[in-house]
């Protein structure tokens, strides 16, 4: 891997370490309840479940709206997915029932490569206001730190495609 991407692997490793340290710091507050870690309660799991259902419905609706603009092969796959819509929702049923031995914390909530400064030796996180397209009340919701990690990984994917597509 080092031959293919050189020092970027070292930078990615450092970024992973700094991201873990960020989440450790965000979960270390025990006095201020706004920043104290919380367990996944029944209510939190129920909210997560309904959020997943809502996002799924929103995504499928967006897919329906853009069907005509998709290339033929992608359109066929999209139609096959839309035909299985009723089979998707049952996959989420276990979410509110399953106890999760993890905590929820305040997040960066907009963790993308654009929200990082590289000093030449280290990374600095910026943009802690969260996504501006969401109300402040939603940005304050405690979530799994994996949400930030997933956003960062998606940002790497976007960057790679940007290079490939110039």
PyMOL CGO cylinders between C-alpha atoms (Angstrom):
from pymol import cmd
from pymol.cgo import CYLINDER

trace = [
    CYLINDER, 0.00, 0.00, 0.00, 2.84, 2.37, 0.84, 0.3, 1, 1, 1, 1, 1, 1,
    CYLINDER, 2.84, 2.37, 0.84, 4.19, 2.01, -2.71, 0.3, 1, 1, 1, 1, 1, 1,
    CYLINDER, 4.19, 2.01, -2.71, 0.81, 3.00, -4.17, 0.3, 1, 1, 1, 1, 1, 1,
    CYLINDER, 0.81, 3.00, -4.17, -0.11, 5.96, -1.98, 0.3, 1, 1, 1, 1, 1, 1,
    CYLINDER, -0.11, 5.96, -1.98, 3.14, 6.87, -0.24, 0.3, 1, 1, 1, 1, 1, 1,
    CYLINDER, 3.14, 6.87, -0.24, 2.94, 9.13, 2.80, 0.3, 1, 1, 1, 1, 1, 1,
    CYLINDER, 2.94, 9.13, 2.80, -0.84, 9.44, 2.50, 0.3, 1, 1, 1, 1, 1, 1,
    CYLINDER, -0.84, 9.44, 2.50, -1.18, 6.19, 4.45, 0.3, 1, 1, 1, 1, 1, 1,
    CYLINDER, -1.18, 6.19, 4.45, 0.82, 7.76, 7.29, 0.3, 1, 1, 1, 1, 1, 1,
    CYLINDER, 0.82, 7.76, 7.29, -1.37, 10.87, 7.13, 0.3, 1, 1, 1, 1, 1, 1,
    CYLINDER, -1.37, 10.87, 7.13, -4.54, 8.76, 7.18, 0.3, 1, 1, 1, 1, 1, 1,
    CYLINDER, -4.54, 8.76, 7.18, -3.23, 6.84, 10.20, 0.3, 1, 1, 1, 1, 1, 1,
    CYLINDER, -3.23, 6.84, 10.20, -2.49, 10.13, 12.00, 0.3, 1, 1, 1, 1, 1, 1,
    CYLINDER, -2.49, 10.13, 12.00, -5.93, 11.47, 11.08, 0.3, 1, 1, 1, 1, 1, 1,
    CYLINDER, -5.93, 11.47, 11.08, -7.53, 8.31, 12.47, 0.3, 1, 1, 1, 1, 1, 1,
    CYLINDER, -7.53, 8.31, 12.47, -5.61, 8.77, 15.72, 0.3, 1, 1, 1, 1, 1, 1,
    CYLINDER, -5.61, 8.77, 15.72, -6.62, 12.45, 15.95, 0.3, 1, 1, 1, 1, 1, 1,
    CYLINDER, -6.62, 12.45, 15.95, -10.25, 11.58, 15.24, 0.3, 1, 1, 1, 1, 1, 1,
    CYLINDER, -10.25, 11.58, 15.24, -10.23, 9.05, 18.07, 0.3, 1, 1, 1, 1, 1, 1,
    CYLINDER, -10.23, 9.05, 18.07, -8.68, 11.65, 20.36, 0.3, 1, 1, 1, 1, 1, 1,
    CYLINDER, -8.68, 11.65, 20.36, -11.33, 14.17, 19.33, 0.3, 1, 1, 1, 1, 1, 1,
    CYLINDER, -11.33, 14.17, 19.33, -14.12, 11.76, 20.24, 0.3, 1, 1, 1, 1, 1, 1,
    CYLINDER, -14.12, 11.76, 20.24, -12.41, 10.81, 23.49, 0.3, 1, 1, 1, 1, 1, 1,
    CYLINDER, -12.41, 10.81, 23.49, -12.26, 14.52, 24.40, 0.3, 1, 1, 1, 1, 1, 1,
    CYLINDER, -12.26, 14.52, 24.40, -15.88, 15.09, 23.37, 0.3, 1, 1, 1, 1, 1, 1,
    CYLINDER, -15.88, 15.09, 23.37, -16.96, 12.19, 25.59, 0.3, 1, 1, 1, 1, 1, 1,
    CYLINDER, -16.96, 12.19, 25.59, -14.89, 13.09, 28.67, 0.3, 1, 1, 1, 1, 1, 1,
    CYLINDER, -14.89, 13.09, 28.67, -17.12, 15.81, 30.15, 0.3, 1, 1, 1, 1, 1, 1,
    CYLINDER, -17.12, 15.81, 30.15, -18.87, 14.49, 33.23, 0.3, 1, 1, 1, 1, 1, 1,
    CYLINDER, -18.87, 14.49, 33.23, -20.05, 17.76, 34.82, 0.3, 1, 1, 1, 1, 1, 1,
    CYLINDER, -20.05, 17.76, 34.82, -21.86, 19.63, 32.03, 0.3, 1, 1, 1, 1, 1, 1,
    CYLINDER, -21.86, 19.63, 32.03, -24.84, 17.45, 31.03, 0.3, 1, 1, 1, 1, 1, 1,
    CYLINDER, -24.84, 17.45, 31.03, -24.88, 18.96, 27.53, 0.3, 1, 1, 1, 1, 1, 1,
    CYLINDER, -24.88, 18.96, 27.53, -21.55, 17.28, 26.85, 0.3, 1, 1, 1, 1, 1, 1,
    CYLINDER, -21.55, 17.28, 26.85, -21.68, 14.24, 29.12, 0.3, 1, 1, 1, 1, 1, 1,
    CYLINDER, -21.68, 14.24, 29.12, -21.86, 10.88, 27.34, 0.3, 1, 1, 1, 1, 1, 1,
    CYLINDER, -21.86, 10.88, 27.34, -25.22, 9.10, 27.48, 0.3, 1, 1, 1, 1, 1, 1,
    CYLINDER, -25.22, 9.10, 27.48, -26.23, 5.49, 27.10, 0.3, 1, 1, 1, 1, 1, 1,
    CYLINDER, -26.23, 5.49, 27.10, -28.46, 4.38, 24.27, 0.3, 1, 1, 1, 1, 1, 1,
    CYLINDER, -28.46, 4.38, 24.27, -31.77, 4.44, 26.12, 0.3, 1, 1, 1, 1, 1, 1,
    CYLINDER, -31.77, 4.44, 26.12, -35.01, 2.92, 24.85, 0.3, 1, 1, 1, 1, 1, 1,
    CYLINDER, -35.01, 2.92, 24.85, -36.06, 6.41, 23.75, 0.3, 1, 1, 1, 1, 1, 1,
    CYLINDER, -36.06, 6.41, 23.75, -32.77, 6.98, 21.89, 0.3, 1, 1, 1, 1, 1, 1,
    CYLINDER, -32.77, 6.98, 21.89, -33.04, 3.66, 20.08, 0.3, 1, 1, 1, 1, 1, 1,
    CYLINDER, -33.04, 3.66, 20.08, -36.66, 4.41, 19.14, 0.3, 1, 1, 1, 1, 1, 1,
    CYLINDER, -36.66, 4.41, 19.14, -35.64, 7.83, 17.79, 0.3, 1, 1, 1, 1, 1, 1,
    CYLINDER, -35.64, 7.83, 17.79, -32.80, 6.26, 15.82, 0.3, 1, 1, 1, 1, 1, 1,
    CYLINDER, -32.80, 6.26, 15.82, -35.20, 3.70, 14.37, 0.3, 1, 1, 1, 1, 1, 1,
    CYLINDER, -35.20, 3.70, 14.37, -37.67, 6.35, 13.23, 0.3, 1, 1, 1, 1, 1, 1,
    CYLINDER, -37.67, 6.35, 13.23, -34.83, 8.40, 11.82, 0.3, 1, 1, 1, 1, 1, 1,
    CYLINDER, -34.83, 8.40, 11.82, -33.69, 5.43, 9.75, 0.3, 1, 1, 1, 1, 1, 1,
    CYLINDER, -33.69, 5.43, 9.75, -37.21, 4.87, 8.46, 0.3, 1, 1, 1, 1, 1, 1,
    CYLINDER, -37.21, 4.87, 8.46, -37.53, 8.54, 7.56, 0.3, 1, 1, 1, 1, 1, 1,
    CYLINDER, -37.53, 8.54, 7.56, -34.19, 8.65, 5.80, 0.3, 1, 1, 1, 1, 1, 1,
    CYLINDER, -34.19, 8.65, 5.80, -35.04, 5.48, 3.88, 0.3, 1, 1, 1, 1, 1, 1,
    CYLINDER, -35.04, 5.48, 3.88, -38.37, 6.94, 2.72, 0.3, 1, 1, 1, 1, 1, 1,
    CYLINDER, -38.37, 6.94, 2.72, -36.66, 10.21, 1.76, 0.3, 1, 1, 1, 1, 1, 1,
    CYLINDER, -36.66, 10.21, 1.76, -33.95, 8.39, -0.18, 0.3, 1, 1, 1, 1, 1, 1,
    CYLINDER, -33.95, 8.39, -0.18, -36.41, 6.19, -2.07, 0.3, 1, 1, 1, 1, 1, 1,
    CYLINDER, -36.41, 6.19, -2.07, -38.55, 9.23, -2.92, 0.3, 1, 1, 1, 1, 1, 1,
    CYLINDER, -38.55, 9.23, -2.92, -35.48, 11.03, -4.26, 0.3, 1, 1, 1, 1, 1, 1,
    CYLINDER, -35.48, 11.03, -4.26, -34.63, 7.95, -6.30, 0.3, 1, 1, 1, 1, 1, 1,
    CYLINDER, -34.63, 7.95, -6.30, -38.16, 7.91, -7.76, 0.3, 1, 1, 1, 1, 1, 1,
    CYLINDER, -38.16, 7.91, -7.76, -37.88, 11.60, -8.69, 0.3, 1, 1, 1, 1, 1, 1,
    CYLINDER, -37.88, 11.60, -8.69, -34.59, 11.09, -10.53, 0.3, 1, 1, 1, 1, 1, 1,
    CYLINDER, -34.59, 11.09, -10.53, -35.30, 7.76, -12.21, 0.3, 1, 1, 1, 1, 1, 1,
    CYLINDER, -35.30, 7.76, -12.21, -35.61, 9.31, -15.65, 0.3, 1, 1, 1, 1, 1, 1,
    CYLINDER, -35.61, 9.31, -15.65, -32.17, 10.93, -15.40, 0.3, 1, 1, 1, 1, 1, 1,
    CYLINDER, -32.17, 10.93, -15.40, -30.32, 7.73, -14.47, 0.3, 1, 1, 1, 1, 1, 1,
    CYLINDER, -30.32, 7.73, -14.47, -28.31, 5.76, -17.03, 0.3, 1, 1, 1, 1, 1, 1,
    CYLINDER, -28.31, 5.76, -17.03, -30.10, 2.62, -18.23, 0.3, 1, 1, 1, 1, 1, 1,
    CYLINDER, -30.10, 2.62, -18.23, -28.17, 0.13, -16.07, 0.3, 1, 1, 1, 1, 1, 1,
    CYLINDER, -28.17, 0.13, -16.07, -28.55, 2.24, -12.95, 0.3, 1, 1, 1, 1, 1, 1,
    CYLINDER, -28.55, 2.24, -12.95, -32.24, 2.78, -13.73, 0.3, 1, 1, 1, 1, 1, 1,
    CYLINDER, -32.24, 2.78, -13.73, -32.80, -0.99, -13.84, 0.3, 1, 1, 1, 1, 1, 1,
    CYLINDER, -32.80, -0.99, -13.84, -31.09, -1.40, -10.47, 0.3, 1, 1, 1, 1, 1, 1,
    CYLINDER, -31.09, -1.40, -10.47, -33.06, 1.52, -9.03, 0.3, 1, 1, 1, 1, 1, 1,
    CYLINDER, -33.06, 1.52, -9.03, -36.36, 0.02, -10.21, 0.3, 1, 1, 1, 1, 1, 1,
    CYLINDER, -36.36, 0.02, -10.21, -35.40, -3.34, -8.69, 0.3, 1, 1, 1, 1, 1, 1,
    CYLINDER, -35.40, -3.34, -8.69, -34.70, -1.59, -5.38, 0.3, 1, 1, 1, 1, 1, 1,
    CYLINDER, -34.70, -1.59, -5.38, -37.94, 0.37, -5.49, 0.3, 1, 1, 1, 1, 1, 1,
    CYLINDER, -37.94, 0.37, -5.49, -39.88, -2.86, -6.11, 0.3, 1, 1, 1, 1, 1, 1,
    CYLINDER, -39.88, -2.86, -6.11, -38.42, -4.24, -2.87, 0.3, 1, 1, 1, 1, 1, 1,
    CYLINDER, -38.42, -4.24, -2.87, -39.30, -1.18, -0.79, 0.3, 1, 1, 1, 1, 1, 1,
    CYLINDER, -39.30, -1.18, -0.79, -41.64, -3.11, 1.52, 0.3, 1, 1, 1, 1, 1, 1,
    CYLINDER, -41.64, -3.11, 1.52, -38.87, -5.65, 2.20, 0.3, 1, 1, 1, 1, 1, 1,
    CYLINDER, -38.87, -5.65, 2.20, -36.43, -2.97, 3.38, 0.3, 1, 1, 1, 1, 1, 1,
    CYLINDER, -36.43, -2.97, 3.38, -38.28, -1.63, 6.43, 0.3, 1, 1, 1, 1, 1, 1,
    CYLINDER, -38.28, -1.63, 6.43, -38.37, -4.96, 8.35, 0.3, 1, 1, 1, 1, 1, 1,
    CYLINDER, -38.37, -4.96, 8.35, -34.55, -4.92, 8.49, 0.3, 1, 1, 1, 1, 1, 1,
    CYLINDER, -34.55, -4.92, 8.49, -34.78, -1.98, 10.90, 0.3, 1, 1, 1, 1, 1, 1,
    CYLINDER, -34.78, -1.98, 10.90, -37.28, -3.59, 13.32, 0.3, 1, 1, 1, 1, 1, 1,
    CYLINDER, -37.28, -3.59, 13.32, -34.63, -4.99, 15.63, 0.3, 1, 1, 1, 1, 1, 1,
    CYLINDER, -34.63, -4.99, 15.63, -33.06, -1.56, 16.22, 0.3, 1, 1, 1, 1, 1, 1,
    CYLINDER, -33.06, -1.56, 16.22, -35.36, -0.31, 18.99, 0.3, 1, 1, 1, 1, 1, 1,
    CYLINDER, -35.36, -0.31, 18.99, -35.45, -3.74, 20.65, 0.3, 1, 1, 1, 1, 1, 1,
    CYLINDER, -35.45, -3.74, 20.65, -31.71, -4.44, 20.81, 0.3, 1, 1, 1, 1, 1, 1,
    CYLINDER, -31.71, -4.44, 20.81, -29.81, -3.04, 23.78, 0.3, 1, 1, 1, 1, 1, 1,
    CYLINDER, -29.81, -3.04, 23.78, -26.62, -1.31, 22.67, 0.3, 1, 1, 1, 1, 1, 1,
    CYLINDER, -26.62, -1.31, 22.67, -23.70, -1.34, 25.11, 0.3, 1, 1, 1, 1, 1, 1,
    CYLINDER, -23.70, -1.34, 25.11, -22.34, 1.98, 23.83, 0.3, 1, 1, 1, 1, 1, 1,
    CYLINDER, -22.34, 1.98, 23.83, -22.62, 5.67, 24.57, 0.3, 1, 1, 1, 1, 1, 1,
    CYLINDER, -22.62, 5.67, 24.57, -23.77, 8.62, 22.53, 0.3, 1, 1, 1, 1, 1, 1,
    CYLINDER, -23.77, 8.62, 22.53, -21.76, 11.84, 22.57, 0.3, 1, 1, 1, 1, 1, 1,
    CYLINDER, -21.76, 11.84, 22.57, -21.78, 15.29, 21.05, 0.3, 1, 1, 1, 1, 1, 1,
    CYLINDER, -21.78, 15.29, 21.05, -20.08, 15.13, 17.69, 0.3, 1, 1, 1, 1, 1, 1,
    CYLINDER, -20.08, 15.13, 17.69, -18.28, 17.35, 15.26, 0.3, 1, 1, 1, 1, 1, 1,
    CYLINDER, -18.28, 17.35, 15.26, -21.24, 16.42, 13.00, 0.3, 1, 1, 1, 1, 1, 1,
    CYLINDER, -21.24, 16.42, 13.00, -19.73, 17.87, 9.83, 0.3, 1, 1, 1, 1, 1, 1,
    CYLINDER, -19.73, 17.87, 9.83, -16.47, 15.96, 9.77, 0.3, 1, 1, 1, 1, 1, 1,
    CYLINDER, -16.47, 15.96, 9.77, -15.20, 16.10, 6.21, 0.3, 1, 1, 1, 1, 1, 1,
    CYLINDER, -15.20, 16.10, 6.21, -11.76, 16.73, 4.76, 0.3, 1, 1, 1, 1, 1, 1,
    CYLINDER, -11.76, 16.73, 4.76, -12.82, 20.36, 4.20, 0.3, 1, 1, 1, 1, 1, 1,
    CYLINDER, -12.82, 20.36, 4.20, -13.16, 20.71, 7.98, 0.3, 1, 1, 1, 1, 1, 1,
    CYLINDER, -13.16, 20.71, 7.98, -9.50, 19.84, 8.61, 0.3, 1, 1, 1, 1, 1, 1,
    CYLINDER, -9.50, 19.84, 8.61, -6.39, 21.95, 8.52, 0.3, 1, 1, 1, 1, 1, 1,
    CYLINDER, -6.39, 21.95, 8.52, -3.12, 20.16, 7.89, 0.3, 1, 1, 1, 1, 1, 1,
    CYLINDER, -3.12, 20.16, 7.89, -0.16, 21.94, 9.48, 0.3, 1, 1, 1, 1, 1, 1,
    CYLINDER, -0.16, 21.94, 9.48, 2.42, 19.89, 7.62, 0.3, 1, 1, 1, 1, 1, 1,
    CYLINDER, 2.42, 19.89, 7.62, 2.86, 17.66, 10.65, 0.3, 1, 1, 1, 1, 1, 1,
    CYLINDER, 2.86, 17.66, 10.65, -0.57, 17.33, 12.22, 0.3, 1, 1, 1, 1, 1, 1,
    CYLINDER, -0.57, 17.33, 12.22, -4.29, 17.89, 11.76, 0.3, 1, 1, 1, 1, 1, 1,
    CYLINDER, -4.29, 17.89, 11.76, -6.50, 20.54, 13.34, 0.3, 1, 1, 1, 1, 1, 1,
    CYLINDER, -6.50, 20.54, 13.34, -10.29, 20.18, 13.36, 0.3, 1, 1, 1, 1, 1, 1,
    CYLINDER, -10.29, 20.18, 13.36, -12.35, 23.26, 12.47, 0.3, 1, 1, 1, 1, 1, 1,
    CYLINDER, -12.35, 23.26, 12.47, -16.03, 23.98, 11.83, 0.3, 1, 1, 1, 1, 1, 1,
    CYLINDER, -16.03, 23.98, 11.83, -17.53, 22.70, 15.07, 0.3, 1, 1, 1, 1, 1, 1,
    CYLINDER, -17.53, 22.70, 15.07, -20.83, 24.47, 14.39, 0.3, 1, 1, 1, 1, 1, 1,
    CYLINDER, -20.83, 24.47, 14.39, -22.19, 21.38, 12.65, 0.3, 1, 1, 1, 1, 1, 1,
    CYLINDER, -22.19, 21.38, 12.65, -24.08, 21.36, 9.39, 0.3, 1, 1, 1, 1, 1, 1,
    CYLINDER, -24.08, 21.36, 9.39, -25.71, 24.72, 8.79, 0.3, 1, 1, 1, 1, 1, 1,
    CYLINDER, -25.71, 24.72, 8.79, -28.63, 23.08, 6.95, 0.3, 1, 1, 1, 1, 1, 1,
    CYLINDER, -28.63, 23.08, 6.95, -29.82, 21.54, 10.24, 0.3, 1, 1, 1, 1, 1, 1,
    CYLINDER, -29.82, 21.54, 10.24, -31.44, 23.36, 13.16, 0.3, 1, 1, 1, 1, 1, 1,
    CYLINDER, -31.44, 23.36, 13.16, -29.27, 23.84, 16.24, 0.3, 1, 1, 1, 1, 1, 1,
    CYLINDER, -29.27, 23.84, 16.24, -31.50, 21.52, 18.27, 0.3, 1, 1, 1, 1, 1, 1,
    CYLINDER, -31.50, 21.52, 18.27, -30.74, 18.67, 15.86, 0.3, 1, 1, 1, 1, 1, 1,
    CYLINDER, -30.74, 18.67, 15.86, -27.00, 19.43, 15.84, 0.3, 1, 1, 1, 1, 1, 1,
    CYLINDER, -27.00, 19.43, 15.84, -26.95, 19.06, 19.63, 0.3, 1, 1, 1, 1, 1, 1,
    CYLINDER, -26.95, 19.06, 19.63, -28.33, 15.53, 19.58, 0.3, 1, 1, 1, 1, 1, 1,
    CYLINDER, -28.33, 15.53, 19.58, -25.83, 13.03, 20.91, 0.3, 1, 1, 1, 1, 1, 1,
    CYLINDER, -25.83, 13.03, 20.91, -24.99, 10.26, 18.48, 0.3, 1, 1, 1, 1, 1, 1,
    CYLINDER, -24.99, 10.26, 18.48, -22.46, 7.52, 17.87, 0.3, 1, 1, 1, 1, 1, 1,
    CYLINDER, -22.46, 7.52, 17.87, -18.99, 8.82, 16.98, 0.3, 1, 1, 1, 1, 1, 1,
    CYLINDER, -18.99, 8.82, 16.98, -19.12, 6.36, 14.08, 0.3, 1, 1, 1, 1, 1, 1,
    CYLINDER, -19.12, 6.36, 14.08, -21.29, 8.96, 12.35, 0.3, 1, 1, 1, 1, 1, 1,
    CYLINDER, -21.29, 8.96, 12.35, -18.30, 11.33, 12.18, 0.3, 1, 1, 1, 1, 1, 1,
    CYLINDER, -18.30, 11.33, 12.18, -16.03, 8.49, 11.05, 0.3, 1, 1, 1, 1, 1, 1,
    CYLINDER, -16.03, 8.49, 11.05, -18.46, 7.53, 8.28, 0.3, 1, 1, 1, 1, 1, 1,
    CYLINDER, -18.46, 7.53, 8.28, -18.66, 11.16, 7.12, 0.3, 1, 1, 1, 1, 1, 1,
    CYLINDER, -18.66, 11.16, 7.12, -14.89, 11.39, 7.00, 0.3, 1, 1, 1, 1, 1, 1,
    CYLINDER, -14.89, 11.39, 7.00, -14.58, 8.13, 5.05, 0.3, 1, 1, 1, 1, 1, 1,
    CYLINDER, -14.58, 8.13, 5.05, -17.23, 9.33, 2.60, 0.3, 1, 1, 1, 1, 1, 1,
    CYLINDER, -17.23, 9.33, 2.60, -15.23, 12.52, 2.19, 0.3, 1, 1, 1, 1, 1, 1,
    CYLINDER, -15.23, 12.52, 2.19, -12.18, 10.44, 1.22, 0.3, 1, 1, 1, 1, 1, 1,
    CYLINDER, -12.18, 10.44, 1.22, -14.35, 8.66, -1.35, 0.3, 1, 1, 1, 1, 1, 1,
    CYLINDER, -14.35, 8.66, -1.35, -15.53, 12.00, -2.79, 0.3, 1, 1, 1, 1, 1, 1,
    CYLINDER, -15.53, 12.00, -2.79, -11.94, 13.24, -2.96, 0.3, 1, 1, 1, 1, 1, 1,
    CYLINDER, -11.94, 13.24, -2.96, -10.83, 10.11, -4.81, 0.3, 1, 1, 1, 1, 1, 1,
    CYLINDER, -10.83, 10.11, -4.81, -13.66, 10.46, -7.32, 0.3, 1, 1, 1, 1, 1, 1,
    CYLINDER, -13.66, 10.46, -7.32, -12.89, 14.15, -7.78, 0.3, 1, 1, 1, 1, 1, 1,
    CYLINDER, -12.89, 14.15, -7.78, -9.34, 13.24, -8.75, 0.3, 1, 1, 1, 1, 1, 1,
    CYLINDER, -9.34, 13.24, -8.75, -10.50, 10.46, -11.10, 0.3, 1, 1, 1, 1, 1, 1,
    CYLINDER, -10.50, 10.46, -11.10, -13.09, 12.71, -12.76, 0.3, 1, 1, 1, 1, 1, 1,
    CYLINDER, -13.09, 12.71, -12.76, -10.80, 15.77, -12.69, 0.3, 1, 1, 1, 1, 1, 1,
]
cmd.load_cgo(trace, "trace")
